[in-house]
Amino acid sequence: MRILLTNHLPLSAGRSGEQMELLAKGLLREGHQVKCFVIDRHESSNGPLGYQLDPGHLESLFLGYDPPTLCSSSFSSQLFFDLSDEQIAQYRGISRQSLNRLVDAFDPQIIHTQHLWVQGSLVLETGIPYLVSAQPEDLSGTESDPRFRQWADQGAENAGRIIASEQYLASAVRQRFSVEPFRVASIPLGIDLNRFAEADSRDKTRQEMGLGADALLLLIHPERIYAEDLLVWGEVAAFLQEELPQVRMLLALPEKNMAEATELLDPWQQTLQCISEDVFELAELYSCADLLLVSEAAHPLSLQALKAVAAGAWPLVDSLVPWLESFPEGFSTKVELPHDSTGKDPKRIGRAWVNQIIVLQKTLAEQPYQERKQAAHKALLENHSLENWINRHCYLYQEILDERFG
């Protein structure tokens, strides 16, 4: 099957790009012909933290400026909502031209795009059967800016299927758009479990970090960076420095955020170290950790917790992050933080995180790392293995083509 995958950002920029690259790799392994169409600044971006797609399968539209996105990120601060009508028309025009050229050259049988609104409407105009992976911001974005609502409606109503990674999102899509219920499919997020199972440099890397045998490493790998979160993590470090000196914190950030974070968190450098996220391959980075802190700044359908479990780490998840219904029980902890209308109090929130870390250190001490990692791998196989995830997508692709052409 010839399959075209499209996204409004490069593969390295966020969860949708990462999932698109993982999907492309899996489909290629199954013998399908695959092309990825992405929108970038001015030079091609490699995949996230060690994942790279052969350039022959990647087609990039270079804008010469930050591509607009749905929410501010470390890759781009240019939001779709801030564009004028003229800028939106220009963006759609050059995107359509590039996409049409690729469609003419590749002749895909089906197109799978990320996000309902601008991307969904563009692939609709190609006339090729398509499906869309919906994200939570697709719903909030179309409500906050009516200019995008018509494109979202068109993209949803004409899609062969709309994929949601969790049941709560599938229900929200059915309520928001006028589509038959069967056309909204729920496919849990997929991860390459072998990638984490094969990560074997934990002991060596931890020694290089100066971690003792009884040390616990708390990893923070945020998808978006906010100054108020840096203050919270500083308070966590301050409490740990006094109460649990055996716990070290590692904050992995995009290179562009390193200087600001390092300066702000300098008072706690004895406990908290900032590193560029490019220093380690992603699976090796997560496999070094014992705990992963997943804050409100994470994507609502965060892959971070799944990656942590696959790597043998224990995710601590802010209760405001919508839960993954398919997440295996007994491998993570939800933390009730003191969020209120008066704003965030870094010291109170930091205290809440540390209280849970104190409880969890006993649990982690009772179960050896390798034993925990093997149990987690087994628990993730049914709902989140790459093989099952790819097969579910291929089934939908064929179902759409059968409905269209018989």
N, C-alpha and C positions, 0 to 999 in steps of 0.2 A: 504494500500500500504506500502511496506517496502522500506524506503528511507534512503540512506547513504549520509551524508553531509561531505565534506572534506575541510581542509584548511591547509596552510603551517605554521600557527602560532596558539597558543592557543586562546581560545575565548576572553580573556581579552586584546589581543594585536591588537588593531586597529579596523577600521570600518568593514572590511570583517568578522572578528571574531564575532563582535557584531551582525551584520546582520545574520550570520549563527546561532547564538544562538537564536535570535528572531524567525528565521524561524523554528528552531527545536521545540521551545515551541509552536508556532502556529500550526504546523503540528500535534504535540502530542495532542493538544486540539481537533483537528478535528478527532482524532481516528486512525491516521496513526502510524506505527511502525517506529521509527527513531533512528539512531545511528550517532554520530559525530566522525570523525577521525581527530585529530589535532596533530601537532608536537610541542613539548615543550622542556624545558631545562631538568629538573630533578625532578620536582614536578608539580602536576596538578594545573592549574590556574583557579580560579573562574571566572565567567563572569564579565563584566564591571559594577562596581559601583552598586552592589545590585542585579544584575541578576545572578542567579546561576542555572545551569542545573544539574539535578539528575545524580550522577556518573554512574548509570546504563545505561545511554544513551550516555556516553562519553568514547571514547577510545583514549588514548594518547601514542604517540611514544616519549620516553624520550631520547634525544641525549646526554645529559651530558654537553652540551655547548649551547650558544645562537643559536637558529635556524636561518638559513639564511633567509633574507627577501629582498624585492624589493627596499625598500628605508629605510634609517636610521630612527629609531624610538626610543621612550623612552624604549621600551621593548628589542630591539636588534639592535646592530650596525653592525652586520655581514651581509654583502651584498652578494647576489648570484654572482655578477660581480667579486668579489674579490676571489672567489674560484678557485682553480686549476682544471684542467680536472680530475685529480685523486680524488679530494675531491668531485666534482660533481658526479662522478661515484659511490663513496661510499654512498653519500647522497641518490641518486636515488635507490641504491641497498637495503639499509635498509628500506627506505620508501616503496618500492615495496613489500618487504617481510611482513612488518607489515600490509600493506593494503590488501594483498592477504589473510593473516590469518583471518582478519576481514570479508572479503567478503565470505570466505568459511564458517565461523561460522554464519554470519547474513543472507547470501543469499539475498542481496537487489535486488529489481526489477529495481531500477534506482539509479544512483549516481548523485549528484549535487555538483560540486566542485567550489571553488573560484580560479580565475586566470587561464589564458589560457596555460601558458607554461609548467613548470615542472609538476604542479598538473594535468593539462589537459592531458599530455602525459601518466602520471601514471594511471589515471583512464581508459584511452583508452585501456591500456594493460590488464585490467581485463576482457574485453569482455562484460561488462554490459552496457546497454544503459545509456548515460549520457548527462548532459548539464553543461554549464560553465557560471558563472557570470564574465563578463569581467570588468577590471578596467583600468583607463587611463595609469597606469604604465606598463600594459601588452604590450601596443603598443610602448611606448618609450623604454622599456627594451629590446624588441626583435630587435629594430633598433640599439641600442647602443652596443649590444653584440651578434654577429652572432651565437655563440654557442647555444643560446636558441631559435633561429629562427625556426629551424627544428621541435622542440617539440611544439612550438606555432602553427606552420602550421598544424602539425598532429592533435593536440588537437582541433583546430578550424574546420578543414575539416571533422572530424568524429563525432563532437558533434551533438546531436539531435537538440539542440538549443543553442544559445549564448545569454545571457541576458545582456542588458545594462540598466542602471538606468536612462539614459537621451537620448534624440534623437540625440544630437550631438555626443555622444559616439557610439551609434548604427551606425550612418553614417560612423564614423571613422573605426569601425570594418569591415563594408561591403567593404570599400575601401582597407583596409589592407589585408584581407583574401579572398581566393577564395571560398566563400560560397554563396548559393542562398539567395537572400534578405529576403525571408520569414523565414529563419532559424535564423535571428537576431531579437530578440524580445525586446521591450522597456517596462520595468516595473518600474515605479517611486519608489523611496525609501519608505519603510514602517516604521512606528513607532507605538508604543503602546500608543495610545492617552489616553486610560483609566489610564495608569500609571501616566500621567501628570495631568489628570483631578482630580485624587484622592489625589494628593500631597496637603496637607492642613496645613503644619507647617510654612508657609511663615511668618506670624506675629510673632510667637514665636521665630523662628530662627533669624529674623532680630533684634528683641529685644536683643537676646543674643549677637549679633554682635555690639550692641550699636548704632544701626541706629535709628535716629529720624523719626517722622511721615512724614516729608517732604524730607527725604533723598532719593537719587537715587543710586542704586547699579549697577555698571558696572562689569560684570563677564567676565573673560578671561579664557578659558579652551582649550589651544592649543593641537593639536594632535602631534605636534613635537616642540621641544624646540631649539631655536637658540639664541646665545648670542646677536646678533644684534636686535632681537625682544625684548629681555629684556630691552635693552637700549631705544627702542621706547616707551615701556610701562612706563619706568621711566620718560620719557619726558611728556607723557600724564598725569601722576600723578603730575608732577611739575606744568603744566599749570592749572590742575584742582584745585590744592591746592591754587593757587592764585586767580583764576577766578570763580570757582564753588565749594566752600568748602562743599556744601551739597552733592556732588557726591563722593562716596567711590568706590574703586576698589578692586576686589577680584580675585586673580590669583590662580586657582586650578591646581596643578601640580602632576605628579607622585612623590612618596616619594623620589626616587633616585635623583631628580632634586631640592629638596627643599633647601638644604644647599647652593648651588651655587646661586640660585635665591634670596634667602633671604639676602645673603651678598651683592650681586650686587645692590639690590633695597632698601637697608637699609635707604639711605637718604630720601626716600619718604614714609616711613612706616606710617606717619600720615594719608596718603590718600590711600596707597596701602598695602594690606595685602596678604601674601602668605599662602596658606593652602594646605595640602595633599588632593588630589582628593578623597581619601578614607574616609574622615571625614563625608561626607554627602552621602546619597543615591542620585543617579543622578537626579531623578525627583525633589527631594527636593532642591538640589543645584540650578538647573535651575529656580525653582519657586521662589527662593529668589531674583532673579535678575530683574532689570528693563530693562537693556541693556546687550547685548552680543556682544563683539568685536570679529569678525571672520577675522583673518589676512591671509596673503598670505601663511603662514605656514600650514593652514588647508588643509585637503585632498581636491583635486579638486572637488569631489562630496560630500562636507561636510554634515554630518548629524547635525552638530551643529546648523545651522540656523533653521532647522526644529524643533529640540528639543526646541530651545528658543521660537519659535512661539507657540508651543504646551503648553509651560509652562507659557505663558503670557508675556514673555520678548520680547524686540525689537532687532533684530540682525542688527548690523552695519557690512557690509561685504566689505572687500577689493575688489576693482573692478577687480583685477587679478584672483580672485577665479571664475572659470567658473560658470555661473548662472544655477540654476535649472529651466528648462523650465516649470515644473509643479508647481513651487512655487506660492502660492496664492499672488495676488497683494494687496498692501496696508498694509503689515505687516512687512516690512523690508526696509533698506536703503543701497544702494550701495555707497561706498565712493571712490572718485577718489583721489588717493594718489600720491605724487610727486616721482614716481619711474623713474629713468633715468639710463643711462649707466655708470655714474660716481660712482654709488653705493648709498646705503641708507644713507640719512641724518636723524638721529633720531629726531632731533628737528623739521625739516620741516614736517616729517610724523606725529609726535605727534601733531603738530599744526593742521594738516588737520583733524585728528580724533576729536580733541577737538572742532573745529569749527562746526562739524556736531552734536556733543553732545549738544552744546549750542542751536542749532536749535531744536533738538528733545525733549529737556526737556519741552518745551511748549506743544508739541503734547502729551506727556505722562501725563502731568498735566491735560489735558482736558478730558482724558478718564480713568475712574477708572480701576484699575487692573483687577478685576473680570469680568468686562464688556469686556475688551480687550481679556482676556483669553477665554471666552465663544465664542466670535466672531471668534477667531483664530481656536478653536476646530472645529467649523462648517465649516470653509473654508478648513481645512485639510482633512475632512472626505472623500471626493470623490477620491482624488488621493493618499493619504498617510496613510489611516487607515490600521491597521494590518490585519483586516478581508479581505479587498479587495486585499491586497498584497498577503496573503496566498492563496486566491482563484485563483489568476492569476497564481501563481506557480503551483498549483495542476492541473489547466487546461493544462499547458504546459507538466507536467509530463505524464498525461494521453494521450495527443496528441502524444508524442514521443513513448510511448508504443504501441499505436494503429498503428502508422506508421511502427514500427519494427515487430510487431507480428500479426497485422491485427485484 
